[in-house]
Amino acid sequence: MKVKKVPQRKCVGCNEMKDKKELIRIVRSPEGEISLDLTGRKNGRGAYVCPNEECIIKAVKEKRLERALEKAISDEVYQKLVEDFKNGRQ
C-alpha cells in the first residue's frame, strides 16, 4: 500500500513546517496585486502563513511577507489582508 505524501510549507511568521492545508496562502498575482488565496489555486507567487494573528503580525513587522512575495507592501494592503483574514477565518 502506497502512503500519499502530504505537502508541507513553511509559515513566514513562525518559520515552522506545517501541512499545506493548515496554512493560509497569500499570493502576489502576475499583475502585482496581493490578496488572500483561500482556494490555494490562484496564479502567482505565494507565501504561506499560519491562521493565527501572531504569525501574521510577525510576518508583517519583520517584513518577511515582503521578502517572500518579492514586492514592497503598503500599509493599506496589510490592513486589508488582516481584515480579510479575520472575516474569512472566523
Backbone as XML, in Angstrom:
<?xml version="1.0"?>
<chain id="A" units="angstrom">
  <residue number="1" name="MET">
    <atom name="N" x="0.836" y="-1.188" z="0.000"/>
    <atom name="CA" x="0.000" y="0.000" z="0.000"/>
    <atom name="C" x="0.875" y="1.244" z="0.000"/>
  </residue>
  <residue number="2" name="LYS">
    <atom name="N" x="0.577" y="2.164" z="-0.904"/>
    <atom name="CA" x="1.369" y="3.371" z="-1.027"/>
    <atom name="C" x="0.798" y="4.481" z="-0.135"/>
  </residue>
  <residue number="3" name="VAL">
    <atom name="N" x="1.665" y="5.108" z="0.642"/>
    <atom name="CA" x="1.243" y="6.201" z="1.510"/>
    <atom name="C" x="1.431" y="7.509" z="0.758"/>
  </residue>
  <residue number="4" name="LYS">
    <atom name="N" x="0.360" y="8.293" z="0.689"/>
    <atom name="CA" x="0.415" y="9.564" z="-0.034"/>
    <atom name="C" x="1.111" y="10.615" z="0.826"/>
  </residue>
  <residue number="5" name="LYS">
    <atom name="N" x="2.089" y="11.302" z="0.245"/>
    <atom name="CA" x="2.801" y="12.342" z="0.978"/>
    <atom name="C" x="1.941" y="13.587" z="1.081"/>
  </residue>
  <residue number="6" name="VAL">
    <atom name="N" x="1.919" y="14.181" z="2.258"/>
    <atom name="CA" x="1.168" y="15.415" z="2.473"/>
    <atom name="C" x="2.116" y="16.577" z="2.202"/>
  </residue>
  <residue number="7" name="PRO">
    <atom name="N" x="1.732" y="17.505" z="1.294"/>
    <atom name="CA" x="2.624" y="18.625" z="1.004"/>
    <atom name="C" x="2.847" y="19.506" z="2.237"/>
  </residue>
  <residue number="8" name="GLN">
    <atom name="N" x="4.095" y="19.907" z="2.434"/>
    <atom name="CA" x="4.461" y="20.752" z="3.578"/>
    <atom name="C" x="4.908" y="22.116" z="3.083"/>
  </residue>
  <residue number="9" name="ARG">
    <atom name="N" x="4.590" y="23.153" z="3.843"/>
    <atom name="CA" x="5.032" y="24.506" z="3.531"/>
    <atom name="C" x="5.488" y="25.165" z="4.818"/>
  </residue>
  <residue number="10" name="LYS">
    <atom name="N" x="6.351" y="26.194" z="4.674"/>
    <atom name="CA" x="6.863" y="26.898" z="5.847"/>
    <atom name="C" x="6.095" y="28.196" z="6.052"/>
  </residue>
  <residue number="11" name="CYS">
    <atom name="N" x="5.641" y="28.416" z="7.281"/>
    <atom name="CA" x="4.966" y="29.665" z="7.642"/>
    <atom name="C" x="6.000" y="30.788" z="7.670"/>
  </residue>
  <residue number="12" name="VAL">
    <atom name="N" x="5.703" y="31.922" z="7.005"/>
    <atom name="CA" x="6.660" y="33.035" z="7.008"/>
    <atom name="C" x="6.658" y="33.769" z="8.349"/>
  </residue>
  <residue number="13" name="GLY">
    <atom name="N" x="5.673" y="33.493" z="9.212"/>
    <atom name="CA" x="5.624" y="34.124" z="10.535"/>
    <atom name="C" x="6.494" y="33.404" z="11.546"/>
  </residue>
  <residue number="14" name="CYS">
    <atom name="N" x="6.187" y="32.115" z="11.784"/>
    <atom name="CA" x="6.890" y="31.360" z="12.822"/>
    <atom name="C" x="8.004" y="30.471" z="12.282"/>
  </residue>
  <residue number="15" name="ASN">
    <atom name="N" x="8.127" y="30.380" z="10.950"/>
    <atom name="CA" x="9.144" y="29.558" z="10.286"/>
    <atom name="C" x="9.015" y="28.063" z="10.585"/>
  </residue>
  <residue number="16" name="GLU">
    <atom name="N" x="7.815" y="27.594" z="10.910"/>
    <atom name="CA" x="7.604" y="26.169" z="11.157"/>
    <atom name="C" x="7.029" y="25.504" z="9.918"/>
  </residue>
  <residue number="17" name="MET">
    <atom name="N" x="7.486" y="24.275" z="9.654"/>
    <atom name="CA" x="6.933" y="23.489" z="8.558"/>
    <atom name="C" x="5.612" y="22.881" z="9.025"/>
  </residue>
  <residue number="18" name="LYS">
    <atom name="N" x="4.572" y="23.063" z="8.224"/>
    <atom name="CA" x="3.255" y="22.513" z="8.562"/>
    <atom name="C" x="2.615" y="21.977" z="7.300"/>
  </residue>
  <residue number="19" name="ASP">
    <atom name="N" x="1.548" y="21.202" z="7.477"/>
    <atom name="CA" x="0.803" y="20.720" z="6.320"/>
    <atom name="C" x="0.243" y="21.911" z="5.554"/>
  </residue>
  <residue number="20" name="LYS">
    <atom name="N" x="0.303" y="21.833" z="4.234"/>
    <atom name="CA" x="-0.152" y="22.924" z="3.369"/>
    <atom name="C" x="-1.594" y="23.315" z="3.664"/>
  </residue>
  <residue number="21" name="LYS">
    <atom name="N" x="-2.448" y="22.323" z="3.959"/>
    <atom name="CA" x="-3.864" y="22.596" z="4.212"/>
    <atom name="C" x="-4.103" y="23.391" z="5.492"/>
  </residue>
  <residue number="22" name="GLU">
    <atom name="N" x="-3.155" y="23.362" z="6.430"/>
    <atom name="CA" x="-3.297" y="24.093" z="7.699"/>
    <atom name="C" x="-2.992" y="25.581" z="7.536"/>
  </residue>
  <residue number="23" name="LEU">
    <atom name="N" x="-2.288" y="25.939" z="6.464"/>
    <atom name="CA" x="-1.811" y="27.309" z="6.294"/>
    <atom name="C" x="-2.680" y="28.111" z="5.326"/>
  </residue>
  <residue number="24" name="ILE">
    <atom name="N" x="-2.568" y="29.428" z="5.426"/>
    <atom name="CA" x="-3.264" y="30.332" z="4.514"/>
    <atom name="C" x="-2.247" y="30.834" z="3.501"/>
  </residue>
  <residue number="25" name="ARG">
    <atom name="N" x="-2.635" y="30.841" z="2.235"/>
    <atom name="CA" x="-1.732" y="31.315" z="1.184"/>
    <atom name="C" x="-2.042" y="32.771" z="0.871"/>
  </residue>
  <residue number="26" name="ILE">
    <atom name="N" x="-0.990" y="33.571" z="0.832"/>
    <atom name="CA" x="-1.092" y="34.961" z="0.385"/>
    <atom name="C" x="-0.352" y="35.004" z="-0.932"/>
  </residue>
  <residue number="27" name="VAL">
    <atom name="N" x="-0.991" y="35.561" z="-1.960"/>
    <atom name="CA" x="-0.439" y="35.482" z="-3.305"/>
    <atom name="C" x="-0.227" y="36.864" z="-3.911"/>
  </residue>
  <residue number="28" name="ARG">
    <atom name="N" x="0.876" y="36.981" z="-4.679"/>
    <atom name="CA" x="1.110" y="38.186" z="-5.488"/>
    <atom name="C" x="0.861" y="37.751" z="-6.925"/>
  </residue>
  <residue number="29" name="SER">
    <atom name="N" x="-0.186" y="38.331" z="-7.518"/>
    <atom name="CA" x="-0.552" y="37.955" z="-8.886"/>
    <atom name="C" x="0.491" y="38.475" z="-9.869"/>
  </residue>
  <residue number="30" name="PRO">
    <atom name="N" x="0.477" y="37.952" z="-11.108"/>
    <atom name="CA" x="1.415" y="38.456" z="-12.120"/>
    <atom name="C" x="1.272" y="39.973" z="-12.353"/>
  </residue>
  <residue number="31" name="GLU">
    <atom name="N" x="0.079" y="40.525" z="-12.050"/>
    <atom name="CA" x="-0.136" y="41.976" z="-12.197"/>
    <atom name="C" x="0.395" y="42.755" z="-10.996"/>
  </residue>
  <residue number="32" name="GLY">
    <atom name="N" x="0.813" y="42.047" z="-9.932"/>
    <atom name="CA" x="1.377" y="42.712" z="-8.759"/>
    <atom name="C" x="0.385" y="42.915" z="-7.624"/>
  </residue>
  <residue number="33" name="GLU">
    <atom name="N" x="-0.836" y="42.415" z="-7.781"/>
    <atom name="CA" x="-1.852" y="42.576" z="-6.741"/>
    <atom name="C" x="-1.661" y="41.514" z="-5.671"/>
  </residue>
  <residue number="34" name="ILE">
    <atom name="N" x="-1.792" y="41.913" z="-4.389"/>
    <atom name="CA" x="-1.592" y="40.986" z="-3.284"/>
    <atom name="C" x="-2.938" y="40.697" z="-2.635"/>
  </residue>
  <residue number="35" name="SER">
    <atom name="N" x="-3.235" y="39.404" z="-2.441"/>
    <atom name="CA" x="-4.526" y="39.029" z="-1.853"/>
    <atom name="C" x="-4.420" y="37.677" z="-1.155"/>
  </residue>
  <residue number="36" name="LEU">
    <atom name="N" x="-5.444" y="37.372" z="-0.345"/>
    <atom name="CA" x="-5.527" y="36.055" z="0.270"/>
    <atom name="C" x="-5.977" y="35.061" z="-0.788"/>
  </residue>
  <residue number="37" name="ASP">
    <atom name="N" x="-5.427" y="33.884" z="-0.729"/>
    <atom name="CA" x="-5.811" y="32.829" z="-1.666"/>
    <atom name="C" x="-6.367" y="31.666" z="-0.847"/>
  </residue>
  <residue number="38" name="LEU">
    <atom name="N" x="-7.668" y="31.707" z="-0.585"/>
    <atom name="CA" x="-8.281" y="30.671" z="0.251"/>
    <atom name="C" x="-8.433" y="29.354" z="-0.494"/>
  </residue>
  <residue number="39" name="THR">
    <atom name="N" x="-8.390" y="29.390" z="-1.836"/>
    <atom name="CA" x="-8.515" y="28.161" z="-2.619"/>
    <atom name="C" x="-7.171" y="27.467" z="-2.803"/>
  </residue>
  <residue number="40" name="GLY">
    <atom name="N" x="-6.080" y="28.239" z="-2.732"/>
    <atom name="CA" x="-4.748" y="27.675" z="-2.964"/>
    <atom name="C" x="-4.451" y="27.461" z="-4.435"/>
  </residue>
  <residue number="41" name="ARG">
    <atom name="N" x="-5.260" y="28.043" z="-5.319"/>
    <atom name="CA" x="-5.124" y="27.795" z="-6.748"/>
    <atom name="C" x="-4.842" y="29.046" z="-7.587"/>
  </residue>
  <residue number="42" name="LYS">
    <atom name="N" x="-4.798" y="30.223" z="-6.968"/>
    <atom name="CA" x="-4.578" y="31.446" z="-7.747"/>
    <atom name="C" x="-3.186" y="31.454" z="-8.359"/>
  </residue>
  <residue number="43" name="ASN">
    <atom name="N" x="-3.085" y="32.084" z="-9.529"/>
    <atom name="CA" x="-1.795" y="32.226" z="-10.199"/>
    <atom name="C" x="-0.942" y="33.247" z="-9.466"/>
  </residue>
  <residue number="44" name="GLY">
    <atom name="N" x="0.350" y="33.015" z="-9.439"/>
    <atom name="CA" x="1.262" y="33.999" z="-8.875"/>
    <atom name="C" x="2.167" y="33.401" z="-7.819"/>
  </residue>
  <residue number="45" name="ARG">
    <atom name="N" x="2.994" y="34.269" z="-7.252"/>
    <atom name="CA" x="3.949" y="33.859" z="-6.221"/>
    <atom name="C" x="3.242" y="33.827" z="-4.872"/>
  </residue>
  <residue number="46" name="GLY">
    <atom name="N" x="3.376" y="32.730" z="-4.158"/>
    <atom name="CA" x="2.664" y="32.581" z="-2.899"/>
    <atom name="C" x="3.576" y="32.531" z="-1.696"/>
  </residue>
  <residue number="47" name="ALA">
    <atom name="N" x="3.024" y="32.944" z="-0.576"/>
    <atom name="CA" x="3.685" y="32.812" z="0.718"/>
    <atom name="C" x="2.640" y="32.237" z="1.669"/>
  </residue>
  <residue number="48" name="TYR">
    <atom name="N" x="3.076" y="31.416" z="2.587"/>
    <atom name="CA" x="2.145" y="30.757" z="3.493"/>
    <atom name="C" x="2.320" y="31.275" z="4.904"/>
  </residue>
  <residue number="49" name="VAL">
    <atom name="N" x="1.181" y="31.390" z="5.619"/>
    <atom name="CA" x="1.209" y="31.876" z="6.993"/>
    <atom name="C" x="0.179" y="31.095" z="7.812"/>
  </residue>
  <residue number="50" name="CYS">
    <atom name="N" x="0.506" y="30.867" z="9.095"/>
    <atom name="CA" x="-0.417" y="30.157" z="9.986"/>
    <atom name="C" x="-1.691" y="30.984" z="10.173"/>
  </residue>
  <residue number="51" name="PRO">
    <atom name="N" x="-2.811" y="30.299" z="10.433"/>
    <atom name="CA" x="-4.066" y="31.032" z="10.610"/>
    <atom name="C" x="-4.219" y="31.619" z="12.009"/>
  </residue>
  <residue number="52" name="ASN">
    <atom name="N" x="-3.174" y="32.263" z="12.512"/>
    <atom name="CA" x="-3.311" y="32.963" z="13.788"/>
    <atom name="C" x="-2.673" y="34.348" z="13.674"/>
  </residue>
  <residue number="53" name="GLU">
    <atom name="N" x="-3.190" y="35.258" z="14.476"/>
    <atom name="CA" x="-2.808" y="36.657" z="14.346"/>
    <atom name="C" x="-1.332" y="36.905" z="14.649"/>
  </residue>
  <residue number="54" name="GLU">
    <atom name="N" x="-0.777" y="36.161" z="15.617"/>
    <atom name="CA" x="0.633" y="36.388" z="15.978"/>
    <atom name="C" x="1.552" y="36.167" z="14.780"/>
  </residue>
  <residue number="55" name="CYS">
    <atom name="N" x="1.302" y="35.098" z="14.018"/>
    <atom name="CA" x="2.150" y="34.792" z="12.853"/>
    <atom name="C" x="2.016" y="35.867" z="11.779"/>
  </residue>
  <residue number="56" name="ILE">
    <atom name="N" x="0.795" y="36.334" z="11.557"/>
    <atom name="CA" x="0.591" y="37.379" z="10.548"/>
    <atom name="C" x="1.289" y="38.662" z="10.973"/>
  </residue>
  <residue number="57" name="ILE">
    <atom name="N" x="1.133" y="39.044" z="12.237"/>
    <atom name="CA" x="1.765" y="40.276" z="12.737"/>
    <atom name="C" x="3.283" y="40.169" z="12.628"/>
  </residue>
  <residue number="58" name="LYS">
    <atom name="N" x="3.848" y="39.012" z="12.987"/>
    <atom name="CA" x="5.300" y="38.812" z="12.911"/>
    <atom name="C" x="5.781" y="38.886" z="11.459"/>
  </residue>
  <residue number="59" name="ALA">
    <atom name="N" x="5.022" y="38.262" z="10.554"/>
    <atom name="CA" x="5.382" y="38.274" z="9.130"/>
    <atom name="C" x="5.374" y="39.696" z="8.582"/>
  </residue>
  <residue number="60" name="VAL">
    <atom name="N" x="4.443" y="40.517" z="9.062"/>
    <atom name="CA" x="4.338" y="41.906" z="8.607"/>
    <atom name="C" x="5.445" y="42.758" z="9.228"/>
  </residue>
  <residue number="61" name="LYS">
    <atom name="N" x="5.586" y="42.660" z="10.545"/>
    <atom name="CA" x="6.520" y="43.517" z="11.281"/>
    <atom name="C" x="7.964" y="43.322" z="10.836"/>
  </residue>
  <residue number="62" name="GLU">
    <atom name="N" x="8.342" y="42.076" z="10.604"/>
    <atom name="CA" x="9.726" y="41.785" z="10.227"/>
    <atom name="C" x="9.926" y="41.735" z="8.716"/>
  </residue>
  <residue number="63" name="LYS">
    <atom name="N" x="8.917" y="42.190" z="7.969"/>
    <atom name="CA" x="8.959" y="42.274" z="6.500"/>
    <atom name="C" x="9.240" y="40.924" z="5.836"/>
  </residue>
  <residue number="64" name="ARG">
    <atom name="N" x="8.875" y="39.839" z="6.502"/>
    <atom name="CA" x="9.082" y="38.504" z="5.933"/>
    <atom name="C" x="8.157" y="38.268" z="4.742"/>
  </residue>
  <residue number="65" name="LEU">
    <atom name="N" x="6.956" y="38.837" z="4.826"/>
    <atom name="CA" x="5.994" y="38.680" z="3.733"/>
    <atom name="C" x="6.493" y="39.399" z="2.485"/>
  </residue>
  <residue number="66" name="GLU">
    <atom name="N" x="7.051" y="40.587" z="2.669"/>
    <atom name="CA" x="7.603" y="41.339" z="1.533"/>
    <atom name="C" x="8.716" y="40.559" z="0.854"/>
  </residue>
  <residue number="67" name="ARG">
    <atom name="N" x="9.597" y="39.963" z="1.650"/>
    <atom name="CA" x="10.707" y="39.186" z="1.071"/>
    <atom name="C" x="10.182" y="37.959" z="0.332"/>
  </residue>
  <residue number="68" name="ALA">
    <atom name="N" x="9.206" y="37.287" z="0.927"/>
    <atom name="CA" x="8.672" y="36.066" z="0.316"/>
    <atom name="C" x="7.958" y="36.367" z="-1.008"/>
  </residue>
  <residue number="69" name="LEU">
    <atom name="N" x="7.253" y="37.495" z="-1.054"/>
    <atom name="CA" x="6.500" y="37.843" z="-2.267"/>
    <atom name="C" x="7.313" y="38.701" z="-3.234"/>
  </residue>
  <residue number="70" name="GLU">
    <atom name="N" x="8.515" y="39.086" z="-2.812"/>
    <atom name="CA" x="9.412" y="39.908" z="-3.637"/>
    <atom name="C" x="8.743" y="41.192" z="-4.111"/>
  </residue>
  <residue number="71" name="LYS">
    <atom name="N" x="8.023" y="41.861" z="-3.200"/>
    <atom name="CA" x="7.350" y="43.116" z="-3.532"/>
    <atom name="C" x="7.117" y="43.898" z="-2.253"/>
  </residue>
  <residue number="72" name="ALA">
    <atom name="N" x="7.315" y="45.219" z="-2.329"/>
    <atom name="CA" x="7.018" y="46.081" z="-1.187"/>
    <atom name="C" x="5.504" y="46.101" z="-0.991"/>
  </residue>
  <residue number="73" name="ILE">
    <atom name="N" x="5.071" y="46.064" z="0.269"/>
    <atom name="CA" x="3.645" y="46.002" z="0.569"/>
    <atom name="C" x="3.256" y="47.221" z="1.394"/>
  </residue>
  <residue number="74" name="SER">
    <atom name="N" x="2.232" y="47.941" z="0.922"/>
    <atom name="CA" x="1.800" y="49.159" z="1.615"/>
    <atom name="C" x="0.965" y="48.821" z="2.850"/>
  </residue>
  <residue number="75" name="ASP">
    <atom name="N" x="0.829" y="49.793" z="3.754"/>
    <atom name="CA" x="0.047" y="49.594" z="4.976"/>
    <atom name="C" x="-1.407" y="49.270" z="4.662"/>
  </residue>
  <residue number="76" name="GLU">
    <atom name="N" x="-1.953" y="49.903" z="3.601"/>
    <atom name="CA" x="-3.354" y="49.657" z="3.240"/>
    <atom name="C" x="-3.556" y="48.188" z="2.870"/>
  </residue>
  <residue number="77" name="VAL">
    <atom name="N" x="-2.609" y="47.640" z="2.108"/>
    <atom name="CA" x="-2.710" y="46.234" z="1.701"/>
    <atom name="C" x="-2.620" y="45.336" z="2.934"/>
  </residue>
  <residue number="78" name="TYR">
    <atom name="N" x="-1.723" y="45.665" z="3.860"/>
    <atom name="CA" x="-1.614" y="44.876" z="5.091"/>
    <atom name="C" x="-2.927" y="44.897" z="5.863"/>
  </residue>
  <residue number="79" name="GLN">
    <atom name="N" x="-3.519" y="46.101" z="5.993"/>
    <atom name="CA" x="-4.786" y="46.220" z="6.716"/>
    <atom name="C" x="-5.864" y="45.359" z="6.065"/>
  </residue>
  <residue number="80" name="LYS">
    <atom name="N" x="-5.918" y="45.381" z="4.734"/>
    <atom name="CA" x="-6.919" y="44.603" z="4.003"/>
    <atom name="C" x="-6.682" y="43.110" z="4.223"/>
  </residue>
  <residue number="81" name="LEU">
    <atom name="N" x="-5.417" y="42.688" z="4.201"/>
    <atom name="CA" x="-5.105" y="41.266" z="4.422"/>
    <atom name="C" x="-5.562" y="40.825" z="5.809"/>
  </residue>
  <residue number="82" name="VAL">
    <atom name="N" x="-5.293" y="41.657" z="6.829"/>
    <atom name="CA" x="-5.680" y="41.305" z="8.205"/>
    <atom name="C" x="-7.205" y="41.262" z="8.315"/>
  </residue>
  <residue number="83" name="GLU">
    <atom name="N" x="-7.897" y="42.220" z="7.683"/>
    <atom name="CA" x="-9.366" y="42.223" z="7.704"/>
    <atom name="C" x="-9.917" y="40.984" z="6.994"/>
  </residue>
  <residue number="84" name="ASP">
    <atom name="N" x="-9.393" y="40.690" z="5.794"/>
    <atom name="CA" x="-9.838" y="39.512" z="5.047"/>
    <atom name="C" x="-9.612" y="38.252" z="5.871"/>
  </residue>
  <residue number="85" name="PHE">
    <atom name="N" x="-8.470" y="38.207" z="6.526"/>
    <atom name="CA" x="-8.129" y="37.056" z="7.355"/>
    <atom name="C" x="-9.155" y="36.888" z="8.478"/>
  </residue>
  <residue number="86" name="LYS">
    <atom name="N" x="-9.467" y="37.983" z="9.171"/>
    <atom name="CA" x="-10.429" y="37.929" z="10.283"/>
    <atom name="C" x="-11.821" y="37.549" z="9.782"/>
  </residue>
  <residue number="87" name="ASN">
    <atom name="N" x="-12.235" y="38.092" z="8.642"/>
    <atom name="CA" x="-13.562" y="37.801" z="8.099"/>
    <atom name="C" x="-13.666" y="36.391" z="7.545"/>
  </residue>
  <residue number="88" name="GLY">
    <atom name="N" x="-12.620" y="35.953" z="6.843"/>
    <atom name="CA" x="-12.663" y="34.659" z="6.169"/>
    <atom name="C" x="-12.393" y="33.460" z="7.051"/>
  </residue>
  <residue number="89" name="ARG">
    <atom name="N" x="-11.818" y="33.661" z="8.193"/>
    <atom name="CA" x="-11.384" y="32.539" z="9.027"/>
    <atom name="C" x="-12.166" y="32.371" z="10.326"/>
  </residue>
  <residue number="90" name="GLN">
    <atom name="N" x="-13.216" y="33.117" z="10.523"/>
    <atom name="CA" x="-13.973" y="33.014" z="11.786"/>
    <atom name="C" x="-14.890" y="31.833" z="11.796"/>
  </residue>
</chain>
